[in-house]
Amino acid sequence: MLTIDLAAIQSNWLKLCAVGANAAVAGVIKANAYGLGAAQVGNALYGVGCREFFFASIDEALAARTFLPIDTFIYVLGGIGAGNEKLLIESKLTPVLCSTAAIRGWAKASIDLGGRASSAIKINTGMTRFGLDLEEFEAFCNNVDLVRVTNPSLVMSHLACADERHHPLNIQQRDRFLRCTRLISPLVSGLRFSLVNSAGILLGREWHFDLLRPGAALYGINPSPDAPNPMLPVVRLTLPIVQVRRLDAPAAIGYGSSVTLPAGARIAVVAGGYADGLHRTLGLQPEGILNGGLIRAVGRISMDSTMFDITGIDLPDDQLIGREIEVINSSLSLDYLSKKNNSLGYEVLTSLGGRYQRRYLTGANDDRK
């Protein structure tokens, strides 16, 4: 069972709004809201005032038009591809244009359709991933007619090292972005600017500009790894026990017989394996909590099942079938799992498989164990 606390997501968004008091706060709900359900998360955020959302692909954004209210602004981060301009314009989706070719394609489509559809422009200020290089952006600003027909409503960039507060690139990227804002501001009235993701929000208001773009922090991932997590936990994952084994003699466990347990040991076989992302979510040797005690997985994780050593759990076998082992909760948190497995909170969340039954908590009276 994967339990997703929508009220905690709302609270996390509101907390970020308070940090960035002079800026609007969007919701990054790409990749199906990091695997937690874009429709459920998107509407929960809308319910507390979020009106701008970012998606990775056109397909994600088109799907969002079916569940988000019409007054939302939907941005497509991952490029639009030649020939898709008309579809985006008709669907009222705002592309994030990352190259001169994309800008020219958007401008032509806008002219052909007799309007001035808005766009967002992305600049590479130091991450060297998506975006116009600074020279390209300067050339774009020198072509006033192209700027006007492209009709940017937002200019954005992305910090590469925001989770390292004192990394020198943070200031360099901010200063480069400031120079870009000064180039284009005289050309477009009402233009807004956006630089920071979750971690960048905590760098301070000099980085905030007009729009903040949190993703990870909404879902309970610590935006400042060198400090206590200010965000509420959002997910709880439990795995049901489907079989209990008591060993009458020493026995090898699982594929490859890599582990042998002694006589008298007990094993709980749970539903959930690497097809459900447990190898990425929980690591090679998952931990869990059962009846208040910490237990560990033994042997290799299988496609559909995982085995836990429950020798120390003082419950009879018949009371264990159907019970659930907690593998993500407030103590086995996303931060803990990320550090233990040398992974990222993003990886943990997006690896949660689609086979889990999902339960959404929506209010303060819900049972949040």
Sequence and secondary structure as in RCSB ss.txt:
>XXXX:A:sequence
MLTIDLAAIQSNWLKLCAVGANAAVAGVIKANAYGLGAAQVGNALYGVGCREFFFASIDEALAARTFLPIDTFIY
VLGGIGAGNEKLLIESKLTPVLCSTAAIRGWAKASIDLGGRASSAIKINTGMTRFGLDLEEFEAFCNNVDLVRVT
NPSLVMSHLACADERHHPLNIQQRDRFLRCTRLISPLVSGLRFSLVNSAGILLGREWHFDLLRPGAALYGINPSP
DAPNPMLPVVRLTLPIVQVRRLDAPAAIGYGSSVTLPAGARIAVVAGGYADGLHRTLGLQPEGILNGGLIRAVGR
ISMDSTMFDITGIDLPDDQLIGREIEVINSSLSLDYLSKKNNSLGYEVLTSLGGRYQRRYLTGANDDRK
>XXXX:A:secstr
 EEEEHHHHHHHHHHHHHHTTTSEE EE HHHHHHT HHHHHHHHHHTT  EEEESSHHHHHHHTTTS TT EEE
E S   TT HHHHHHTT EEEE SHHHHHHHHHHHHHTTS   EEEEB SSS SSSB HHHHHHHHH HHHHHHH
 EEEEE   SSTTSTT HHHHHHHHHHHHHHHHHGGGSTT EEE   HHHHTT GGGTTTEE  SGGGGT  S T
TS   S   EEEEEEEEEEEE SS EEESGGG EEE TT EEEEEE  GGGTHHHHT SS EEEETTEEEEE S 
  SSEEEEE TT  S GGGTTT EEEEESSSS HHHHHHHHT  HHHHHHTS TTS EEEE STTS   
